[in-house]
Amino acid sequence: MSSPPASAVMSQEEVQSHVDKALSKLEESWKIVARTSELSHMMYNKTLVKGSDDDSDDSDEREQYRRNLIRQSFYNETNKRITNRIKYTTDGAFPRTDIAGTSRSPLHVDVSSVFAEGQEDPQEWLDDFAGSVLQEGLDNMVNNAAMGYTDPSIASQVISGPIVQHLYYEVIEKGVKDAMKGYEDSCKDMSVEQLQDKLKDMSGLRPGQPLSLWQSLARWSTKSVGHISGQTKGNYVVEESPFSLISLDDTNKSLRKKLTKREAEFESRFGSAPPESLEPENLSESARADAERIPFFVRQRISNFQPSETLTNNLFKIYESNNGIQPPEEQDILPALSISAPQVPIARLASNLHDSRIFFFQGVDRFASAVSNDPSWKPFKRAGMVPDDTFIDWNKVDFRLVEEADIDAPTKIQDLWPKSIEDVTSAGHVQEYEEMTADQEKSEKGESSLTEEDFSYLTR
């Protein structure tokens, strides 16, 4: 293969200049998402406070906890019904390996036409929906890269994040307005303990509940993988385009809109606009108490911009590969934003055996897929015995709007809301752990403990 003309090869100074430009724009991303993240943590507390069993001074607090349980059961059931109306697959085509060494697969998504119910043009709805999902996906890529979080482009996370949440907010907003009153009335005779039991049933978690052999092996078995059977009402296929420095500017504009929204929410809640510096001494007393809840690891991420060595090295690789055919400003830098999960030492022997088993199953799947020349021939993944850790190719995503053939499928948005507590069913799955973790034990007491993974999406 002949070398490109000398004039087409960028000098190290030019490469360094473009890397610096990319990092400068990413630092601007960090300033936006760090402030958004800090405001989000101050305003959104996921903890359900049970309060005292004493019927005197804390009765109001206990009643509020009871109302929270009712609303949470409504949200959980609605979310489950939404999730059941979405299916996805990353099978059907062999993945490609990008310049950063990440293997990425095409993503196909089927969405039930019930979400477009009442729309004059279902195709227009699908176009808007797909565009919003893709923008959210790219926003999350930049968000996580700027904050030092791992790549959020794993297929299952994309489905549960940008896709499900986009639909969830639309459906819930209407449901809270039109269906919540009747649902709350159906719970009026239920005690706090009965509501807690109902939530346990919905989560599939019961204290000390033993798992069958198959349940313990097939922890990632899910009905969301595959296709929806029915008539196609619309299609949307992503047009391939590089994510360049210009794209990063556009993403920063999108992230800034989210920051503006958070600042408005802060002002609405605390009565004044957030100060330029969110240090506790600059906040009102009520806001200061919320700021003190922000976890230490989040404070580390929002204190200064620290691009990972992997990110910087990948930017160098990308710009050094420029052959002069494409202007450097239009070079695709998206692969550089992918940060792999760190390898954490496993302490327990059981965990070592568990990880070894998964590693072996994944190896067999890769071998079976290669030998059969069929990317979808992954028996252990199909059985739910290994997690779907497929990274998606953002340039190869397609959506299909499907009118479900199932006679019991919902035909209107209202069918996605539980009308009463009797409509609520169990989650139909079990936890991915054979024992209750400390967080689950806290959940039993009406508390919640968030992890770093939970917080990586709170800037939306």
Secondary structure, 3 states (H helix, E strand, C coil): CCCCCHHHCCCHHHHHHHHHHHHHHHHHHHHHHHHHHHHHHHHCCCCCCCCCCCCCCCHHHHHHHHHHHHHHHHHHHHHHHHHCCEEEECCCCCCEECCCCCEEEEEEEEEEHHHHCCCCCHHHHHHHHHHHHHHHHHHHHHHHHHHCCCCCCEHHHHHHHHHHHHHHHHHHHHHHHHCHHHHHHCCCCCCHHHHHHHHHHHHCCCCCCCCCHHHHHCCCCCCCECCCCEEEEEEEECCCCCCCHHHHHHHHHHHHHHHHHHHHHHHHHHCCCCCCCCCHHHCCHHHHHHHCCCCHHHHHHHHCCCCCHHHHHHHHHHHHCCCCCCCHHHCCCHHHHCCCCCCCCCCCHHHHHHHHHHHHHHHHHHHHHHHHCCCCCCHHHHCCCCCCCCEEEEEEEEEEEEEECCCCCCCCHHHHCCCCHHHCCCCCCCCCCCCCCHHHHHHHCCCCCCCHHHHCCCCC
